[in-house]
Each structure stands twice: as C-alpha cells, then as structure tokens.
C-alpha cells in the first residue's frame, strides 16, 4: 500500500536524521572513550614504569625500593594492585591490596606494554598493564655523574618499605602487572552513553515536530492545486489551473495539467462534433429512405415503380452500411482491436482489383486511371487491410477528380520502406485545408449534399490503418491543382 507523500517525506527526513545521529553518537562516543582509556592507560603505564624503576639487582638478589608515597597499593579498598613474576613464572612480590587475589600474568614483548581487562574474585573488573623489564644493577644506580652517594646494605635494609628478593642468580627479565579499578571509568562511559541517547531522543522529537511543520507548509501548494483541479468539471474544460506562484518543482505539474486540459477540451469537442456529424450523416439517408417510401405509398403503383423505389432504398441502405462499416473500423482501430495477418502481396494486381468497382464511375466522368506499380513490386502486409486502404483512397480520388482528369499511382522503394503515391488532378483545396483531409467527417466541398462513403471518413480510416501498420501518411498540394497522397509502408519485400 502506497503511503502518503507527507508520511514518506517525514519518514525519509527522520530516518536520515536517525542515521546521522547514530553516526555522530558513534564518533563522539568512540573519540571520548578512546581519550578516557588513553588517559587511564597512560596513568597505569606511568605507575608501572615508576615501580619498575625501583627494582635493583644486587649481589645475586632483587631489591624493591618501595616508596612510602605509593599508599594506594596498601589500601584494603583494593583500588590499585601490582604483582611481579620472574622469568620462570614465580611470583616475586604482590601488593598488599590484592589480599588473596591473583593478577593474571600478561605476556608481552619487552618493547611494548600490553593492556587488558582482568576479572578478580567477586566479578570485579580491573584494567591492567603488563610490562617486562630487566632490573637495574648497582653500578647503574650510581648514576653517570658520580654525585649520587651509594647506600650501604645496612642502610637500605633499614629504609621503610624496602623488600629484598633473593634466589636470583643472574640478571633476567621480570614481568610486572599493574592494575587499577576501572569502575569509575566505566561509570563515566555509561553516563556518556545515556547522555548521548537522551540527547538523540530529544533531537529526534524536536526534529519530528519541525519536520511536520515544514512538510505541511511545503505541501500547501499541492493542496491548493488539488482544490483547483476539483473545481474543473467536464462542462468547463476551458478553465485553466492558476493558483498563483508555485514552487519550481510543482510548476511543471501545473503546466502539464493545463496542457492535458487543452487536449481534453479538444478531444471532447471532436467527440461532440463527431456525434453531431454521425447523426447528420445517418439522418440524410434515412430521410431519403423515408421520403421514397412515403411517396411510393401515396397511391397504388405498378411493379416497375415499386421495383424502382425499392432499388433507390437499397442504394441508400448500402450508403448507410458503408458509413456504419467505416465507423466500426475506426472504433476498432481506436481500441486497437484489429489484428493483422501479414503475407506477400503483389501491389500492382491488388491496385487493379481495387479500381474495378470505381471504373464505371471513372468512365462516366472521363477520368484516366494510370497504374504504374510494376508487376514484381511486392510487400509484406495484410491484403484485406490494404484493399480497404486502396479502395478508400480511390473512392475519394474518383469523387473529387475533375472531369476528364487523371488519377495516377506510382511507387518508390528502398531496402526498408515502400512509398505508394496517389495523385489526382482538379484539387480545389488550399495548403491550409490539406491538413484537414484526415479529420473525420471533413469534406473539402462543404456544399456537397450527397453522403455515401464520401462522408469524410475514408481518409481518416486510411491514416489510422497505415499508422497501425507502422507507416505514415502525407498530403500535399502541388502546382496545377494536383492532390498528392503519400502512403509510406514498412516491411518491403521484393521478388
């Protein structure tokens, strides 16, 4: 089901805002969390480096010069911890704050520290840094400038917090892990997540309200346009849509609708004119039949008179049938209900057969008919349809050609199309009128009263048939009052 334009616009705007906010929140959270972790890890690493700097290797023993200021490792609150291992994995020293807990030994290269999350007993999470180093020797502790005085072993033993780690016979790498409770860091990150979530929800709500107002204002021109369209009825198609200044995106719609109204008005006018013309064209022969019958019935007549009256009625009936047949053919073409059966047609022979019904009429008016279509000229088309086309063109030509005039048919062909050219003399149409010959019920001589198949439907039917076959028609008036009708047909075939 198609949603409304308003809901689609709102969904698109809010959806886009959600995506942007999600990307923004991820970027902000990632940047801040990395900054906090970096600060936390730098503090851990500084503490670990300071602890590693207090380790000395002297007389086959390891000493830790524990600074009294490092009270955080002695608190029972268990906020900070450390633990030393020798190269064999033996624990050398643990901070008092660990009590019974053990830190995990983090394996790292001597060149880079390693940071990990460690879980202690009770599920407490701490962040730890692992550092591998070699303790400094007694000579390294003297310094390079000779100004630092070396302490005697007895003095170092008396120093508060000193520890002596024995059993190390040679200088080996020591692993140190320093950990600190990260609950405060996690609390800050949790607060940041909630802050971003709440801020995003508030922004989405405000964006929805603003977007609803903006979309409603933006769709107002469409509402005005719809209201104007609703006022246009079938009896006032002459009205045009004018709702003032419109956004440039909607202005083309107004223009196209006005163009559609022009076409509809023209179409309705043609339909009304067509209906009136049909009524007029059928009324005339019906009046002729009625008049003939009424006159015949006014008194008793002999058989020849009755036979003559019936013959007149039959001719008028044939005329009416021709009109109805042409109207039916036009209707079927309009509805695209006619199917074509293509076969190879010899055009010269077909044209001769189409001329035979009009030969007597042509002889009466001393009209010369010339068929210049060669015997080998063929094309692929529907023979019945082409017969109807040729018959209508010849019927129109024999009716409007002047006395002792000429009807001439020629053709020009190439590899893709065939053009059949009908010319007849005695044309009295102007160039402007020539463009109307395909209009239904239009006749060049409006003073003509006879109907017949020449009621103005023949050339309309010809054009529609040729276009249905994929061709085109063209009319022109040449010098010496010569009427030229060109039928361009595709699908040429040659023997």
N, C-alpha and C positions, 0 to 999 in steps of 0.2 A: 504494500500500500504506500502510495507516494505521500510523504509528509508535506506539510505546508511550507511555503517559502520562508516564512518567519521562523518556524522551528528549525529548518535546515540552516538558516543563517546563524541563529543562536547556537545551535549545536556545533557548527563549524568554528565560531568565534570562541566559545567556551572550551571546546576541545583543543583548539590551538593554544589558548591561554593555559590550559592544564599541562600541555606538553612543554610549553616554555617555562612554566613554574617548576615542573618536575626537573627539567634540565638545570634551571637556576638553583633549585634546592640541592641537587646533587653536587653541583660545582661548589656552592657555598659550604655545604657540609664537608665535602672532601677537603677543601682548602683549609677550613678551620680545624678539622680533626687531624689532618696531617701536621698542621702547625702545633697543635697541643701535644700530639705524640712526639714530634720532633723536640719540643721543649722538654718534655718529660724524659725522653731518651738521652738528651744531652746532659740533663741533671744526673741521670743514672750513670752515664759513662764518666762524667767528671768525678763522681763519688768512687767508681770502680778504679779509675786511674789514680786517685789520691790514695786509696787503700793499697794498690799495687806498689805505689812509691814508698810505702812504709815497710816493705819486706826487704830484709837483708840476708845474704848468705855469708856466714862467717864460721870458720873453724868447723866445717862439716855439719853446720846446723843452720836452720832458718829462724830468723827473729822477726817478729811483728812489733814495730814501734807504734803501739796503739795510742791515738791522740785522744786525750780526755774530752775534746770537743765533740767527738762522734758519739754523743749520748743516745742518738736515735737508734743505734744498734743494740743498746742495752735496755731499752724500754720494753716493758711487758705488753705494751699496746700493740706490739708486733706490726709497726708501720714500715720498718726497714730491716733488711736481712742481708747477710753475706755468708759465703762458705768457700773455703779453699780446698783444692784437691792437688795432690802431687801427680806426677806423670803416670803412676801406677793406678790411680783412681782412689787412693787412700785419702780420707778426709783429714786435713791438717788442722783446720780451725773452723768453727761455726760461731755466728753471732749469738749472744745471749737471747735475743728476741725470738730466735727460732724455737727455743724450748725443745720440744720433741719432734718438730717438723724437720723435713729434709728438703733442700732445694735440689732441683734436677740439674745435673751437670750438663752444661751446654757446650757441645763440641763446636769449636770454631777454629779458623786458621789464625796463626799468630799475627797476621797483618790486619785483620778486620774483626771488630767485635760483632756479636750476634745478639739480637733482641727477640724475645719470645714472651708469650703469656704462659704463666705457670699456675697450676691449681694446687693449693695447700689443703691440709686437712680441714674438714668442715665446708669445703667447697669455695673457700676464699680464693679469689683470683688476684695474682700479683704480676707485675711486669718486671722482667729480669733482663740483665745484660750479662753475657758471658765474655770473659777476657782471658786470654792466655799470654803469659809473660814469663820472663826469667828474672829472678830477684837480683838486685844489685849486690856487688861484693863490697868488702870493707874498703878496698882502695877506691872504688867508685864513690863511696860515701864520703871520702875525704875532700872531694872537690878538686878542681883543676888549679885553684889559685893558692892553695896551701894555707888559707887563713882560717879554715874551719878546724877546730880542735877535735881530735878523736877522743871519744869517751872510753873510759876503761870498762872492762866487762862488768866489774862490780857496780859501777855507776849505772850501767844500762839495766842491770837486774833490779836496781832499786827504783828505776823510773816507773811512775804509776802507769799501770795498764800494759806493761811490756809482757810479751809472751815469747818463749824460746821453744822452737820446734826442732827437735833432734831427730837423728836417724837418717839424715840426708847426706850421703857420702860424696855426691858430686852435684854440680850445678845443672839442674833440669828445669824444664818449663813447668810452671804452676798454673792451674786453672782457677779463676776467680769468678764467682757468680754473685752479683749484687741485685737484690730485688726490692721493690717498694710497692706498697699497697696502691692499686690504681682505681680504687672505688671512687675517689674524688674526681679523677679524670673521666670515668665512665658516667658519673653523675652530671658532669658538665656536658658531655656529649648527648646524654639523654635529654637534658634541658634544651640543648640546641635543636635536637630533633623535634621536640614538642613545639618549640618556638617557631621553627620553620613550617611545621604542619598547621598550627593555628593561624599563622600569618598567611599561609597559602589559602586556607579556607576562607578567611576574611576577604582576601583579594578576589577569590572566585565569586563570592556572594556579591561583592560590590561590582565586579565586572559583569555579572549576570544582570544586575539592575541597570547599570549604564548601557549594556548592550541591548537590553529590551527597549529602553527609551530610544536609543539611536536607531535600531531596526524599525521600530514603529514609525519614527519620523521619516526614515528613509523609504518606507513602503507607502507613505501617504500619496505620492504621485500615482502609484499603481491603483490605489483605491479610487482616486479621482478619475483616473482613466476608465476603470471598470464602471463607475457610476455614469460616466458619459456614454459608454457603449450601451449600457442598459436602456438609455433613452431613445436609441435608434431602433425603429421598427421597420417592418417590410414596406410600409407605405410612406416612409420618409427617408429613403436611401440617399436622397440628395444632400442630407446633412453630413457635415464633416466633423471629425473629432478635433476640438480645440480646447485644451484645458490650461492654456497659458504656458508659462515657461516650464519646461520639463528637464530633468537631468539628461545629460547627453547619452546615457546608457538606455534611457526609455524613449527618447525622441525617435529612434528608428522604428520602434513598435508603433507609435502614433502614425508615422509616415506610411508604414506598410499597411496598417489598418485602413487609412484613408485610400490608399491605392486599391485595397480589396473592396472597399465600398464603391469605388468607381467601377470596378469590374462587375460587382454585383448589380449595380444600378443599370449598367449596360446590358448585362445578361437578362435581368428582369424585363427591361424594355424590349429586348429582342423576343423574349418569350411572349410578352403581351402582343407585340406586333405579329409574331408568328401565329398565335392563336387567332387573332383577327383575320390574318391572311388566309389561314386554313378555312375559317368559317366562310369567308368571302369566296374563295376558290371552289368550295363544295356547294355553296348556295347557288352559284351561277348554273352549273349543270343540272342541279336538282330543279331549279326554276325552269330550265329548258325542258326537262322530262315532264314536269307538271303541266307546263303550257301545252306541250304536244298532246298529252293525254286529254286535257280538258277540251282542246279544240276538236280532237278526234271524236270525243263523246258528245259533242253538241248535237249531232244528228247521225242518222244511220248512213253508213258508208259502204262502198263495195270492198271486195277483198284486197284489191290493189292499193286502195287508200289506207286500209288498215295495215297492210304489209309495209307500206312506206312509213307510216307513223311508228310502227314497231322498229323498223330499221333505224329511224332517227333516234329513238330511245336507246337502241343498242349501241350506237356510236357514242352517245352521251355517256352511257354506262361504262364503256371502255375508257373514256376520258377520265371518269371518276375513279375507275380501278387503277389507272396509271398514276393518278395523284396519290391514291392511298398506298400503292406499292412503293412509290418513291419516298413517301413519309415513313413507311415502315422500314425501308432500307436505311434512311437517315437515322431513325431511332435506334436501330440495331447497331449501326456504326458508332453512334454516340455512346451506347452502352458496351461497346466492344464485344458484341455477341456474334459477330461474323467470323467464321473460320475460313482459311484459305487452303486450297488444295493445289499445290504447285505442280505443273508439268510443262514439258517443252511445247511451245506454241509457235506456229508459223504465222507471223503477224500479217503478211500480205493477204493470205487466204481468209484470215479472220476478219480483216477490214472489209473485204469484198462481201462477205456474208452479212456483215452488219449494215452495209449500204443498200442491200436489196429491198428491205421494207420501205426505203425512202426514195428509191429510184423513180417510181411513178411521180411522186411529188416533185422531184427534181426535173423530170422531163416536162411536166406541166409548166414549170417556170423557166424552162430552157437553161437550167443550171448544168454546167460541165463539172463532172467529178473526175479527179485525177488521183489515182493510187500509185505513188512512186515507191512503195515499200517493195524491196526486192524479194524474190521468192525464197531465197535462202536466209532471210533475216528472221531469227527466232529469239525467244527469251523464255526464261523460266518464270511462270506466273499462273494465276488461276484463270482458266479460259472463260468461265461464266462471268467472273467479275470484270474481266477485260471486255467481254461482249457488252455488258451493261455500260461500261465507260464509253466505249466507241459509239454505241447506239445513242447515248445521251448527247455526246459531242456532235454527232452527225445530225441528230434531230434539231439541235439548236442552230447548227450551221445552215441546214436546208430551209429553216424557217426565216432566218434573218439575212441570208444572202440575197442580193439584188437580182431582179430579172435579168436573164442572160449572163449571170455572174459565174463565178468559178469557186469550187471547193477543191483544195489541193492538200495532199497528205505526203509528207516526207519524213525522213528519219536520219539521225546522226548517232553513231555508236562509238564507244571506246571499250576498253577492257573491263570497266566497272559499271557502266550505266548505258542506258538507251534513251534517247530523247526522240519522241514522236511529235511532229509539228503539224498542227491543223491550221490552215489559213483559208479564209473566205473573204470575198470582196463585198462591197456595199455596206460596210460598217458605218454607222452614224453616231458612235459613241465618242465622247471626249476622253482624254487621258485620265481625267478625274473619275469619270464614270466607269472606266475599265476596271478600276479596283473594286467595284461593287458587283461585278458579274457573279461572284461566288456567294453573295448573300442570298439567303432563302427568300423566295417569292419576289425577288427584284427582277424587273424587266427593263430593258433599255428603252422600249417604247411604251410608256405608261398609257397611251391612248388605245392600246390593243385590248379588245374585249374578249377575244376567244381564249379559252383556257387550255385544255389539252395537256399533254405532257410538257408543254412550254409555259407552265405557270410560274417558272422561276425556281424550280427545284433541281433541274438537270445538272447544271454546272456545280451547284453546291454538293450534289451527290458525287460528281466526278472528283472534285477536290478531296473530299473525305475518303473516298476509296483509294485514290492514289497515295495519299498520306498514310493510310492504313497499310498499304503495300510497301511503305518505306520510301516512297518517291516524293515528288513535289510538282506543283503546277505554277505556271507563269503566264500572264496575259499581257499583251502589248498591242498598241495601235500603230501601224506603220503608215507610210505615205500612201496616197491613192485610196484611203479608206479601207485598208486591209486589216482584218482582225486576225491576230495570231495567238493560238493557244499551244503552249509547250507542255508536254507530259514527260517528265523525267522518271524513268523506271529503273530500279536496280536489278541485279541478278540476270545479266545478259547472257544468253547462250548462243553460240554460233555453230553451224554445221561445218 
